[in-house]
């Protein structure tokens, strides 16, 4: 049962609440403001009913103190004065609502139910925001290679700006994941992130999809439609595969970005375009300009901060980390024990060129996990075409695993990464943790787990290591 604290000096009022509310709520009582504050701190109720006129410490002073302790606790004021002025003063002071004495008990029950429901909704929204922030935090971008370090540092540097970003990379390298990381680590994180795949929408519908339309704008426009620019107001608009837009549509996007205004199709009212644009493509836009299929002025408008996402074949040293990441992800998603993978299977997967990049790897892990006869993925579980393609010398950057297990490979990479970060920051753990994209507490935990001393005393690190990169577009 939800706890309600009732602060009122009248015993008759307390008795009325006790009789009417005890079957639905757990009730706590206090006879004045000072006692109420003490009981509030001791019991942490979900809602407070607070009388306006009390001895020792009145309702307004108590309200102010409670708000200092917990700015989000719902507080409903109780008053014998029926004036609008009193209600306005209570609301201005931070009360969520008020009721007048003598109470209409049914109205009071409705106000309590509504206020507590709003409180639960706020908690759920905050929980979802926390989960989204965790999911798209920097620590979920998997990769220790130098190419990933450079990309990661650029992402972190430009995330909390309004600057337009252009993501360049092959299909499956994780462009949408990076776009979401940029959004959810910026000051716009509580506003919408709106994505549109420009290649997936017919040309005839694209303008309406982007800018919306008014009723009657064309034959099938039976009602007004809000477009993606409007949906993303004060947030982030992600235009994936922007090279697939027609030249007329490119011109309209350029105009909206430059003027920061647009009109719905069939409309006459200018609307504000307060969006941060992130665009992505797997094509060479400069070549597309030469072909005449992409506007040069739009290219310069979106190419403010270009970020290149490296293909998986150029960062072989990240493969053991990614394998572990996707095996853990599948285990959690299906609530099954995590499967392991043999060293010989890891070597074959390291030699594969991964033309579909991280997306291909995730799909392959899904397939191998489902078909593996035991709790360990071995050579026979790898698709035959990939096994045949592995009969060549190891590619540059591959880790010479030998008899090393996946856990040992991951531990080795983490050790290298942490050692390098400590070396680069002269053993300052706060700075090292920031470089690694984790908290100082997480760094300390990993150092303890790996047996690294507080003051790192290892030899010279091999190469700068960093960052993380697991999911994909």
TORKOL-4160 file (C-alpha; in steps of 0.2 Angstrom, whole numbers, padded with zeros to 4 digits, m for minus):
473
<pt num="1" X="0000" Y="0000" Z="0000"/>
<pt num="2" X="0006" Y="0018" Z="m0004"/>
<pt num="3" X="0011" Y="0028" Z="0011"/>
<pt num="4" X="0003" Y="0045" Z="0014"/>
<pt num="5" X="0009" Y="0057" Z="0027"/>
<pt num="6" X="m0005" Y="0068" Z="0034"/>
<pt num="7" X="0001" Y="0084" Z="0043"/>
<pt num="8" X="m0013" Y="0092" Z="0052"/>
<pt num="9" X="m0016" Y="0098" Z="0070"/>
<pt num="10" X="m0034" Y="0094" Z="0071"/>
<pt num="11" X="m0038" Y="0077" Z="0079"/>
<pt num="12" X="m0055" Y="0077" Z="0070"/>
<pt num="13" X="m0047" Y="0079" Z="0053"/>
<pt num="14" X="m0035" Y="0065" Z="0057"/>
<pt num="15" X="m0049" Y="0054" Z="0063"/>
<pt num="16" X="m0059" Y="0057" Z="0047"/>
<pt num="17" X="m0044" Y="0052" Z="0036"/>
<pt num="18" X="m0041" Y="0037" Z="0046"/>
<pt num="19" X="m0059" Y="0031" Z="0044"/>
<pt num="20" X="m0060" Y="0035" Z="0025"/>
<pt num="21" X="m0042" Y="0031" Z="0019"/>
<pt num="22" X="m0035" Y="0017" Z="0029"/>
<pt num="23" X="m0042" Y="0003" Z="0018"/>
<pt num="24" X="m0033" Y="0010" Z="0003"/>
<pt num="25" X="m0017" Y="0018" Z="0010"/>
<pt num="26" X="m0004" Y="0016" Z="0024"/>
<pt num="27" X="m0007" Y="0032" Z="0034"/>
<pt num="28" X="0006" Y="0042" Z="0045"/>
<pt num="29" X="0001" Y="0057" Z="0055"/>
<pt num="30" X="0009" Y="0072" Z="0062"/>
<pt num="31" X="0002" Y="0087" Z="0072"/>
<pt num="32" X="0013" Y="0101" Z="0066"/>
<pt num="33" X="0026" Y="0105" Z="0053"/>
<pt num="34" X="0041" Y="0101" Z="0063"/>
<pt num="35" X="0035" Y="0084" Z="0068"/>
<pt num="36" X="0029" Y="0082" Z="0050"/>
<pt num="37" X="0046" Y="0085" Z="0043"/>
<pt num="38" X="0054" Y="0073" Z="0055"/>
<pt num="39" X="0041" Y="0059" Z="0050"/>
<pt num="40" X="0044" Y="0063" Z="0032"/>
<pt num="41" X="0063" Y="0060" Z="0033"/>
<pt num="42" X="0060" Y="0044" Z="0043"/>
<pt num="43" X="0047" Y="0036" Z="0032"/>
<pt num="44" X="0048" Y="0042" Z="0015"/>
<pt num="45" X="0030" Y="0043" Z="0010"/>
<pt num="46" X="0023" Y="0043" Z="m0008"/>
<pt num="47" X="0012" Y="0059" Z="m0005"/>
<pt num="48" X="0009" Y="0072" Z="0009"/>
<pt num="49" X="m0007" Y="0080" Z="0014"/>
<pt num="50" X="m0002" Y="0096" Z="0022"/>
<pt num="51" X="m0013" Y="0108" Z="0032"/>
<pt num="52" X="m0010" Y="0127" Z="0029"/>
<pt num="53" X="m0014" Y="0134" Z="0046"/>
<pt num="54" X="m0004" Y="0125" Z="0060"/>
<pt num="55" X="0005" Y="0130" Z="0076"/>
<pt num="56" X="0025" Y="0131" Z="0078"/>
<pt num="57" X="0028" Y="0129" Z="0059"/>
<pt num="58" X="0014" Y="0134" Z="0047"/>
<pt num="59" X="0010" Y="0125" Z="0031"/>
<pt num="60" X="0019" Y="0137" Z="0019"/>
<pt num="61" X="0035" Y="0135" Z="0029"/>
<pt num="62" X="0033" Y="0116" Z="0030"/>
<pt num="63" X="0030" Y="0115" Z="0011"/>
<pt num="64" X="0046" Y="0125" Z="0007"/>
<pt num="65" X="0056" Y="0113" Z="0019"/>
<pt num="66" X="0048" Y="0098" Z="0011"/>
<pt num="67" X="0052" Y="0104" Z="m0006"/>
<pt num="68" X="0070" Y="0106" Z="m0001"/>
<pt num="69" X="0071" Y="0088" Z="0005"/>
<pt num="70" X="0062" Y="0081" Z="m0010"/>
<pt num="71" X="0057" Y="0092" Z="m0025"/>
<pt num="72" X="0046" Y="0079" Z="m0033"/>
<pt num="73" X="0036" Y="0073" Z="m0018"/>
<pt num="74" X="0017" Y="0076" Z="m0022"/>
<pt num="75" X="0010" Y="0088" Z="m0009"/>
<pt num="76" X="m0008" Y="0092" Z="m0007"/>
<pt num="77" X="m0013" Y="0107" Z="0004"/>
<pt num="78" X="m0028" Y="0107" Z="0016"/>
<pt num="79" X="m0036" Y="0124" Z="0019"/>
<pt num="80" X="m0052" Y="0131" Z="0027"/>
<pt num="81" X="m0051" Y="0146" Z="0016"/>
<pt num="82" X="m0060" Y="0145" Z="0000"/>
<pt num="83" X="m0052" Y="0160" Z="m0009"/>
<pt num="84" X="m0043" Y="0158" Z="m0026"/>
<pt num="85" X="m0029" Y="0168" Z="m0019"/>
<pt num="86" X="m0025" Y="0155" Z="m0006"/>
<pt num="87" X="m0025" Y="0141" Z="m0019"/>
<pt num="88" X="m0014" Y="0151" Z="m0031"/>
<pt num="89" X="m0002" Y="0155" Z="m0017"/>
<pt num="90" X="m0001" Y="0136" Z="m0012"/>
<pt num="91" X="0002" Y="0131" Z="m0030"/>
<pt num="92" X="0015" Y="0145" Z="m0033"/>
<pt num="93" X="0024" Y="0139" Z="m0017"/>
<pt num="94" X="0025" Y="0121" Z="m0024"/>
<pt num="95" X="0010" Y="0112" Z="m0020"/>
<pt num="96" X="0003" Y="0100" Z="m0033"/>
<pt num="97" X="m0016" Y="0103" Z="m0028"/>
<pt num="98" X="m0027" Y="0109" Z="m0014"/>
<pt num="99" X="m0043" Y="0104" Z="m0005"/>
<pt num="100" X="m0054" Y="0114" Z="0006"/>
<pt num="101" X="m0062" Y="0110" Z="0023"/>
<pt num="102" X="m0074" Y="0102" Z="0026"/>
<pt num="103" X="m0069" Y="0089" Z="0013"/>
<pt num="104" X="m0079" Y="0081" Z="0000"/>
<pt num="105" X="m0072" Y="0064" Z="0003"/>
<pt num="106" X="m0075" Y="0057" Z="m0014"/>
<pt num="107" X="m0067" Y="0072" Z="m0022"/>
<pt num="108" X="m0052" Y="0070" Z="m0011"/>
<pt num="109" X="m0051" Y="0051" Z="m0016"/>
<pt num="110" X="m0051" Y="0056" Z="m0034"/>
<pt num="111" X="m0037" Y="0069" Z="m0031"/>
<pt num="112" X="m0026" Y="0057" Z="m0022"/>
<pt num="113" X="m0028" Y="0044" Z="m0035"/>
<pt num="114" X="m0024" Y="0056" Z="m0049"/>
<pt num="115" X="m0009" Y="0063" Z="m0040"/>
<pt num="116" X="m0002" Y="0046" Z="m0036"/>
<pt num="117" X="m0005" Y="0040" Z="m0054"/>
<pt num="118" X="0005" Y="0055" Z="m0061"/>
<pt num="119" X="0019" Y="0052" Z="m0048"/>
<pt num="120" X="0020" Y="0034" Z="m0054"/>
<pt num="121" X="0020" Y="0040" Z="m0073"/>
<pt num="122" X="0034" Y="0052" Z="m0069"/>
<pt num="123" X="0044" Y="0038" Z="m0061"/>
<pt num="124" X="0041" Y="0027" Z="m0076"/>
<pt num="125" X="0047" Y="0040" Z="m0088"/>
<pt num="126" X="0062" Y="0043" Z="m0078"/>
<pt num="127" X="0066" Y="0025" Z="m0077"/>
<pt num="128" X="0064" Y="0024" Z="m0096"/>
<pt num="129" X="0075" Y="0039" Z="m0099"/>
<pt num="130" X="0088" Y="0031" Z="m0087"/>
<pt num="131" X="0087" Y="0014" Z="m0097"/>
<pt num="132" X="0089" Y="0024" Z="m0114"/>
<pt num="133" X="0104" Y="0034" Z="m0107"/>
<pt num="134" X="0112" Y="0017" Z="m0101"/>
<pt num="135" X="0108" Y="0008" Z="m0118"/>
<pt num="136" X="0116" Y="0022" Z="m0128"/>
<pt num="137" X="0130" Y="0027" Z="m0116"/>
<pt num="138" X="0148" Y="0027" Z="m0123"/>
<pt num="139" X="0152" Y="0011" Z="m0113"/>
<pt num="140" X="0141" Y="0002" Z="m0126"/>
<pt num="141" X="0151" Y="0007" Z="m0141"/>
<pt num="142" X="0162" Y="m0009" Z="m0142"/>
<pt num="143" X="0180" Y="m0007" Z="m0149"/>
<pt num="144" X="0198" Y="m0005" Z="m0143"/>
<pt num="145" X="0206" Y="m0002" Z="m0160"/>
<pt num="146" X="0215" Y="0014" Z="m0164"/>
<pt num="147" X="0202" Y="0018" Z="m0178"/>
<pt num="148" X="0188" Y="0016" Z="m0165"/>
<pt num="149" X="0197" Y="0026" Z="m0152"/>
<pt num="150" X="0198" Y="0041" Z="m0165"/>
<pt num="151" X="0180" Y="0039" Z="m0169"/>
<pt num="152" X="0175" Y="0038" Z="m0151"/>
<pt num="153" X="0184" Y="0053" Z="m0146"/>
<pt num="154" X="0176" Y="0063" Z="m0160"/>
<pt num="155" X="0159" Y="0057" Z="m0155"/>
<pt num="156" X="0161" Y="0062" Z="m0137"/>
<pt num="157" X="0168" Y="0079" Z="m0141"/>
<pt num="158" X="0154" Y="0084" Z="m0153"/>
<pt num="159" X="0139" Y="0075" Z="m0144"/>
<pt num="160" X="0133" Y="0090" Z="m0133"/>
<pt num="161" X="0133" Y="0103" Z="m0147"/>
<pt num="162" X="0121" Y="0109" Z="m0160"/>
<pt num="163" X="0133" Y="0105" Z="m0174"/>
<pt num="164" X="0127" Y="0095" Z="m0189"/>
<pt num="165" X="0136" Y="0078" Z="m0190"/>
<pt num="166" X="0138" Y="0067" Z="m0206"/>
<pt num="167" X="0141" Y="0049" Z="m0202"/>
<pt num="168" X="0151" Y="0039" Z="m0216"/>
<pt num="169" X="0152" Y="0021" Z="m0216"/>
<pt num="170" X="0148" Y="0004" Z="m0224"/>
<pt num="171" X="0131" Y="m0004" Z="m0221"/>
<pt num="172" X="0131" Y="m0013" Z="m0204"/>
<pt num="173" X="0144" Y="m0002" Z="m0196"/>
<pt num="174" X="0133" Y="0006" Z="m0183"/>
<pt num="175" X="0128" Y="0023" Z="m0190"/>
<pt num="176" X="0111" Y="0023" Z="m0181"/>
<pt num="177" X="0119" Y="0018" Z="m0165"/>
<pt num="178" X="0131" Y="0032" Z="m0166"/>
<pt num="179" X="0117" Y="0044" Z="m0170"/>
<pt num="180" X="0108" Y="0039" Z="m0155"/>
<pt num="181" X="0123" Y="0040" Z="m0144"/>
<pt num="182" X="0126" Y="0058" Z="m0150"/>
<pt num="183" X="0108" Y="0062" Z="m0146"/>
<pt num="184" X="0106" Y="0054" Z="m0129"/>
<pt num="185" X="0122" Y="0061" Z="m0123"/>
<pt num="186" X="0117" Y="0079" Z="m0128"/>
<pt num="187" X="0107" Y="0093" Z="m0120"/>
<pt num="188" X="0093" Y="0087" Z="m0132"/>
<pt num="189" X="0092" Y="0070" Z="m0124"/>
<pt num="190" X="0074" Y="0072" Z="m0117"/>
<pt num="191" X="0067" Y="0078" Z="m0133"/>
<pt num="192" X="0063" Y="0066" Z="m0148"/>
<pt num="193" X="0076" Y="0056" Z="m0158"/>
<pt num="194" X="0067" Y="0054" Z="m0175"/>
<pt num="195" X="0075" Y="0043" Z="m0188"/>
<pt num="196" X="0070" Y="0041" Z="m0206"/>
<pt num="197" X="0077" Y="0030" Z="m0219"/>
<pt num="198" X="0077" Y="0040" Z="m0235"/>
<pt num="199" X="0080" Y="0025" Z="m0246"/>
<pt num="200" X="0064" Y="0016" Z="m0239"/>
<pt num="201" X="0051" Y="0029" Z="m0243"/>
<pt num="202" X="0044" Y="0031" Z="m0261"/>
<pt num="203" X="0049" Y="0048" Z="m0269"/>
<pt num="204" X="0031" Y="0053" Z="m0270"/>
<pt num="205" X="0028" Y="0052" Z="m0252"/>
<pt num="206" X="0045" Y="0058" Z="m0245"/>
<pt num="207" X="0041" Y="0077" Z="m0245"/>
<pt num="208" X="0025" Y="0073" Z="m0235"/>
<pt num="209" X="0035" Y="0061" Z="m0223"/>
<pt num="210" X="0048" Y="0074" Z="m0220"/>
<pt num="211" X="0037" Y="0090" Z="m0218"/>
<pt num="212" X="0019" Y="0084" Z="m0216"/>
<pt num="213" X="0004" Y="0089" Z="m0225"/>
<pt num="214" X="m0012" Y="0098" Z="m0223"/>
<pt num="215" X="m0029" Y="0090" Z="m0226"/>
<pt num="216" X="m0034" Y="0090" Z="m0244"/>
<pt num="217" X="m0016" Y="0094" Z="m0250"/>
<pt num="218" X="m0017" Y="0079" Z="m0262"/>
<pt num="219" X="m0030" Y="0066" Z="m0266"/>
<pt num="220" X="m0027" Y="0054" Z="m0251"/>
<pt num="221" X="m0024" Y="0068" Z="m0238"/>
<pt num="222" X="m0039" Y="0065" Z="m0228"/>
<pt num="223" X="m0032" Y="0073" Z="m0212"/>
<pt num="224" X="m0017" Y="0084" Z="m0207"/>
<pt num="225" X="m0001" Y="0074" Z="m0205"/>
<pt num="226" X="0014" Y="0079" Z="m0194"/>
<pt num="227" X="0030" Y="0077" Z="m0203"/>
<pt num="228" X="0047" Y="0071" Z="m0196"/>
<pt num="229" X="0054" Y="0089" Z="m0195"/>
<pt num="230" X="0040" Y="0093" Z="m0183"/>
<pt num="231" X="0041" Y="0077" Z="m0173"/>
<pt num="232" X="0059" Y="0081" Z="m0170"/>
<pt num="233" X="0056" Y="0098" Z="m0163"/>
<pt num="234" X="0070" Y="0103" Z="m0151"/>
<pt num="235" X="0077" Y="0086" Z="m0153"/>
<pt num="236" X="0087" Y="0076" Z="m0166"/>
<pt num="237" X="0082" Y="0072" Z="m0184"/>
<pt num="238" X="0092" Y="0057" Z="m0191"/>
<pt num="239" X="0092" Y="0056" Z="m0210"/>
<pt num="240" X="0099" Y="0039" Z="m0215"/>
<pt num="241" X="0105" Y="0036" Z="m0232"/>
<pt num="242" X="0103" Y="0054" Z="m0237"/>
<pt num="243" X="0112" Y="0051" Z="m0254"/>
<pt num="244" X="0096" Y="0042" Z="m0259"/>
<pt num="245" X="0085" Y="0059" Z="m0259"/>
<pt num="246" X="0080" Y="0066" Z="m0275"/>
<pt num="247" X="0087" Y="0083" Z="m0280"/>
<pt num="248" X="0071" Y="0092" Z="m0277"/>
<pt num="249" X="0069" Y="0085" Z="m0260"/>
<pt num="250" X="0087" Y="0089" Z="m0256"/>
<pt num="251" X="0083" Y="0107" Z="m0261"/>
<pt num="252" X="0069" Y="0108" Z="m0249"/>
<pt num="253" X="0079" Y="0100" Z="m0234"/>
<pt num="254" X="0093" Y="0113" Z="m0238"/>
<pt num="255" X="0081" Y="0127" Z="m0237"/>
<pt num="256" X="0073" Y="0121" Z="m0220"/>
<pt num="257" X="0091" Y="0119" Z="m0213"/>
<pt num="258" X="0096" Y="0136" Z="m0218"/>
<pt num="259" X="0080" Y="0146" Z="m0214"/>
<pt num="260" X="0076" Y="0135" Z="m0199"/>
<pt num="261" X="0058" Y="0136" Z="m0205"/>
<pt num="262" X="0047" Y="0125" Z="m0216"/>
<pt num="263" X="0029" Y="0123" Z="m0222"/>
<pt num="264" X="0018" Y="0107" Z="m0223"/>
<pt num="265" X="0013" Y="0101" Z="m0240"/>
<pt num="266" X="m0002" Y="0111" Z="m0245"/>
<pt num="267" X="0000" Y="0123" Z="m0230"/>
<pt num="268" X="0004" Y="0142" Z="m0229"/>
<pt num="269" X="0010" Y="0144" Z="m0211"/>
<pt num="270" X="0029" Y="0144" Z="m0208"/>
<pt num="271" X="0034" Y="0132" Z="m0194"/>
<pt num="272" X="0050" Y="0132" Z="m0184"/>
<pt num="273" X="0063" Y="0119" Z="m0188"/>
<pt num="274" X="0072" Y="0118" Z="m0171"/>
<pt num="275" X="0081" Y="0101" Z="m0175"/>
<pt num="276" X="0099" Y="0095" Z="m0174"/>
<pt num="277" X="0102" Y="0086" Z="m0190"/>
<pt num="278" X="0113" Y="0070" Z="m0191"/>
<pt num="279" X="0114" Y="0063" Z="m0208"/>
<pt num="280" X="0122" Y="0046" Z="m0214"/>
<pt num="281" X="0127" Y="0038" Z="m0230"/>
<pt num="282" X="0137" Y="0023" Z="m0236"/>
<pt num="283" X="0141" Y="0032" Z="m0252"/>
<pt num="284" X="0155" Y="0044" Z="m0257"/>
<pt num="285" X="0145" Y="0060" Z="m0258"/>
<pt num="286" X="0159" Y="0069" Z="m0267"/>
<pt num="287" X="0158" Y="0056" Z="m0281"/>
<pt num="288" X="0139" Y="0058" Z="m0281"/>
<pt num="289" X="0141" Y="0077" Z="m0283"/>
<pt num="290" X="0152" Y="0074" Z="m0298"/>
<pt num="291" X="0138" Y="0062" Z="m0305"/>
<pt num="292" X="0126" Y="0076" Z="m0303"/>
<pt num="293" X="0115" Y="0066" Z="m0291"/>
<pt num="294" X="0119" Y="0076" Z="m0275"/>
<pt num="295" X="0119" Y="0095" Z="m0272"/>
<pt num="296" X="0136" Y="0102" Z="m0268"/>
<pt num="297" X="0128" Y="0116" Z="m0257"/>
<pt num="298" X="0119" Y="0103" Z="m0246"/>
<pt num="299" X="0135" Y="0093" Z="m0245"/>
<pt num="300" X="0144" Y="0108" Z="m0237"/>
<pt num="301" X="0129" Y="0111" Z="m0226"/>
<pt num="302" X="0129" Y="0093" Z="m0218"/>
<pt num="303" X="0148" Y="0090" Z="m0219"/>
<pt num="304" X="0151" Y="0101" Z="m0204"/>
<pt num="305" X="0158" Y="0087" Z="m0193"/>
<pt num="306" X="0161" Y="0071" Z="m0203"/>
<pt num="307" X="0163" Y="0055" Z="m0193"/>
<pt num="308" X="0170" Y="0039" Z="m0202"/>
<pt num="309" X="0164" Y="0022" Z="m0195"/>
<pt num="310" X="0178" Y="0009" Z="m0199"/>
<pt num="311" X="0173" Y="m0007" Z="m0206"/>
<pt num="312" X="0175" Y="m0023" Z="m0196"/>
<pt num="313" X="0188" Y="m0030" Z="m0207"/>
<pt num="314" X="0200" Y="m0016" Z="m0203"/>
<pt num="315" X="0198" Y="m0018" Z="m0184"/>
<pt num="316" X="0201" Y="m0037" Z="m0181"/>
<pt num="317" X="0207" Y="m0034" Z="m0164"/>
<pt num="318" X="0189" Y="m0029" Z="m0159"/>
<pt num="319" X="0182" Y="m0046" Z="m0164"/>
<pt num="320" X="0184" Y="m0056" Z="m0148"/>
<pt num="321" X="0176" Y="m0041" Z="m0138"/>
<pt num="322" X="0161" Y="m0041" Z="m0150"/>
<pt num="323" X="0159" Y="m0059" Z="m0150"/>
<pt num="324" X="0158" Y="m0059" Z="m0131"/>
<pt num="325" X="0146" Y="m0044" Z="m0132"/>
<pt num="326" X="0133" Y="m0052" Z="m0143"/>
<pt num="327" X="0134" Y="m0069" Z="m0134"/>
<pt num="328" X="0130" Y="m0059" Z="m0118"/>
<pt num="329" X="0116" Y="m0049" Z="m0127"/>
<pt num="330" X="0108" Y="m0065" Z="m0134"/>
<pt num="331" X="0109" Y="m0074" Z="m0117"/>
<pt num="332" X="0100" Y="m0059" Z="m0108"/>
<pt num="333" X="0087" Y="m0057" Z="m0122"/>
<pt num="334" X="0082" Y="m0076" Z="m0121"/>
<pt num="335" X="0086" Y="m0078" Z="m0103"/>
<pt num="336" X="0097" Y="m0093" Z="m0107"/>
<pt num="337" X="0115" Y="m0097" Z="m0100"/>
<pt num="338" X="0128" Y="m0089" Z="m0110"/>
<pt num="339" X="0137" Y="m0100" Z="m0123"/>
<pt num="340" X="0156" Y="m0100" Z="m0125"/>
<pt num="341" X="0166" Y="m0101" Z="m0141"/>
<pt num="342" X="0181" Y="m0112" Z="m0144"/>
<pt num="343" X="0198" Y="m0104" Z="m0148"/>
<pt num="344" X="0198" Y="m0112" Z="m0165"/>
<pt num="345" X="0181" Y="m0105" Z="m0169"/>
<pt num="346" X="0187" Y="m0088" Z="m0164"/>
<pt num="347" X="0202" Y="m0089" Z="m0176"/>
<pt num="348" X="0191" Y="m0093" Z="m0190"/>
<pt num="349" X="0179" Y="m0078" Z="m0186"/>
<pt num="350" X="0194" Y="m0066" Z="m0185"/>
<pt num="351" X="0200" Y="m0071" Z="m0202"/>
<pt num="352" X="0183" Y="m0068" Z="m0210"/>
<pt num="353" X="0181" Y="m0051" Z="m0219"/>
<pt num="354" X="0164" Y="m0047" Z="m0213"/>
<pt num="355" X="0157" Y="m0038" Z="m0228"/>
<pt num="356" X="0141" Y="m0035" Z="m0218"/>
<pt num="357" X="0151" Y="m0028" Z="m0203"/>
<pt num="358" X="0144" Y="m0029" Z="m0186"/>
<pt num="359" X="0126" Y="m0032" Z="m0192"/>
<pt num="360" X="0132" Y="m0048" Z="m0200"/>
<pt num="361" X="0141" Y="m0053" Z="m0184"/>
<pt num="362" X="0126" Y="m0051" Z="m0173"/>
<pt num="363" X="0115" Y="m0061" Z="m0186"/>
<pt num="364" X="0129" Y="m0075" Z="m0187"/>
<pt num="365" X="0130" Y="m0076" Z="m0167"/>
<pt num="366" X="0111" Y="m0078" Z="m0167"/>
<pt num="367" X="0112" Y="m0092" Z="m0180"/>
<pt num="368" X="0126" Y="m0101" Z="m0172"/>
<pt num="369" X="0119" Y="m0100" Z="m0154"/>
<pt num="370" X="0102" Y="m0107" Z="m0160"/>
<pt num="371" X="0110" Y="m0122" Z="m0170"/>
<pt num="372" X="0125" Y="m0126" Z="m0159"/>
<pt num="373" X="0122" Y="m0144" Z="m0151"/>
<pt num="374" X="0131" Y="m0140" Z="m0135"/>
<pt num="375" X="0134" Y="m0125" Z="m0124"/>
<pt num="376" X="0150" Y="m0121" Z="m0134"/>
<pt num="377" X="0151" Y="m0114" Z="m0152"/>
<pt num="378" X="0164" Y="m0124" Z="m0161"/>
<pt num="379" X="0171" Y="m0124" Z="m0179"/>
<pt num="380" X="0157" Y="m0135" Z="m0185"/>
<pt num="381" X="0144" Y="m0122" Z="m0180"/>
<pt num="382" X="0152" Y="m0109" Z="m0192"/>
<pt num="383" X="0144" Y="m0108" Z="m0209"/>
<pt num="384" X="0154" Y="m0119" Z="m0222"/>
<pt num="385" X="0157" Y="m0104" Z="m0233"/>
<pt num="386" X="0166" Y="m0095" Z="m0219"/>
<pt num="387" X="0176" Y="m0110" Z="m0214"/>
<pt num="388" X="0182" Y="m0112" Z="m0232"/>
<pt num="389" X="0187" Y="m0094" Z="m0233"/>
<pt num="390" X="0198" Y="m0095" Z="m0217"/>
<pt num="391" X="0211" Y="m0106" Z="m0225"/>
<pt num="392" X="0223" Y="m0092" Z="m0228"/>
<pt num="393" X="0236" Y="m0083" Z="m0218"/>
<pt num="394" X="0229" Y="m0072" Z="m0204"/>
<pt num="395" X="0224" Y="m0054" Z="m0209"/>
<pt num="396" X="0233" Y="m0039" Z="m0202"/>
<pt num="397" X="0228" Y="m0034" Z="m0185"/>
<pt num="398" X="0222" Y="m0052" Z="m0180"/>
<pt num="399" X="0225" Y="m0058" Z="m0163"/>
<pt num="400" X="0237" Y="m0073" Z="m0162"/>
<pt num="401" X="0225" Y="m0083" Z="m0151"/>
<pt num="402" X="0233" Y="m0100" Z="m0150"/>
<pt num="403" X="0225" Y="m0109" Z="m0136"/>
<pt num="404" X="0218" Y="m0092" Z="m0129"/>
<pt num="405" X="0199" Y="m0093" Z="m0124"/>
<pt num="406" X="0187" Y="m0079" Z="m0128"/>
<pt num="407" X="0187" Y="m0073" Z="m0110"/>
<pt num="408" X="0207" Y="m0073" Z="m0110"/>
<pt num="409" X="0207" Y="m0063" Z="m0126"/>
<pt num="410" X="0194" Y="m0050" Z="m0119"/>
<pt num="411" X="0204" Y="m0049" Z="m0103"/>
<pt num="412" X="0220" Y="m0046" Z="m0112"/>
<pt num="413" X="0212" Y="m0032" Z="m0122"/>
<pt num="414" X="0205" Y="m0024" Z="m0107"/>
<pt num="415" X="0222" Y="m0025" Z="m0098"/>
<pt num="416" X="0230" Y="m0016" Z="m0113"/>
<pt num="417" X="0217" Y="m0003" Z="m0114"/>
<pt num="418" X="0217" Y="0002" Z="m0095"/>
<pt num="419" X="0236" Y="0001" Z="m0095"/>
<pt num="420" X="0237" Y="0013" Z="m0110"/>
<pt num="421" X="0224" Y="0025" Z="m0103"/>
<pt num="422" X="0233" Y="0026" Z="m0086"/>
<pt num="423" X="0250" Y="0029" Z="m0095"/>
<pt num="424" X="0243" Y="0043" Z="m0106"/>
<pt num="425" X="0235" Y="0051" Z="m0091"/>
<pt num="426" X="0250" Y="0049" Z="m0079"/>
<pt num="427" X="0240" Y="0038" Z="m0068"/>
<pt num="428" X="0226" Y="0050" Z="m0064"/>
<pt num="429" X="0211" Y="0038" Z="m0063"/>
<pt num="430" X="0197" Y="0051" Z="m0066"/>
<pt num="431" X="0205" Y="0056" Z="m0082"/>
<pt num="432" X="0209" Y="0038" Z="m0087"/>
<pt num="433" X="0191" Y="0033" Z="m0084"/>
<pt num="434" X="0185" Y="0048" Z="m0094"/>
<pt num="435" X="0196" Y="0043" Z="m0109"/>
<pt num="436" X="0189" Y="0025" Z="m0108"/>
<pt num="437" X="0171" Y="0031" Z="m0107"/>
<pt num="438" X="0167" Y="0023" Z="m0090"/>
<pt num="439" X="0165" Y="0029" Z="m0073"/>
<pt num="440" X="0180" Y="0030" Z="m0060"/>
<pt num="441" X="0171" Y="0017" Z="m0050"/>
<pt num="442" X="0170" Y="0005" Z="m0065"/>
<pt num="443" X="0188" Y="0008" Z="m0068"/>
<pt num="444" X="0193" Y="0004" Z="m0051"/>
<pt num="445" X="0183" Y="m0012" Z="m0051"/>
<pt num="446" X="0191" Y="m0018" Z="m0068"/>
<pt num="447" X="0208" Y="m0014" Z="m0061"/>
<pt num="448" X="0205" Y="m0024" Z="m0045"/>
<pt num="449" X="0198" Y="m0039" Z="m0056"/>
<pt num="450" X="0213" Y="m0038" Z="m0067"/>
<pt num="451" X="0226" Y="m0037" Z="m0053"/>
<pt num="452" X="0232" Y="m0020" Z="m0059"/>
<pt num="453" X="0239" Y="m0009" Z="m0044"/>
<pt num="454" X="0233" Y="0008" Z="m0039"/>
<pt num="455" X="0248" Y="0016" Z="m0047"/>
<pt num="456" X="0251" Y="0007" Z="m0064"/>
<pt num="457" X="0269" Y="0001" Z="m0065"/>
<pt num="458" X="0269" Y="m0009" Z="m0081"/>
<pt num="459" X="0280" Y="m0007" Z="m0096"/>
<pt num="460" X="0277" Y="0005" Z="m0111"/>
<pt num="461" X="0260" Y="0001" Z="m0118"/>
<pt num="462" X="0259" Y="m0005" Z="m0136"/>
<pt num="463" X="0246" Y="0006" Z="m0144"/>
<pt num="464" X="0233" Y="0018" Z="m0139"/>
<pt num="465" X="0217" Y="0009" Z="m0135"/>
<pt num="466" X="0200" Y="0015" Z="m0132"/>
<pt num="467" X="0181" Y="0015" Z="m0134"/>
<pt num="468" X="0167" Y="0002" Z="m0137"/>
<pt num="469" X="0156" Y="m0002" Z="m0152"/>
<pt num="470" X="0143" Y="m0016" Z="m0152"/>
<pt num="471" X="0127" Y="m0013" Z="m0160"/>
<pt num="472" X="0124" Y="m0007" Z="m0178"/>
<pt num="473" X="0112" Y="0002" Z="m0189"/>
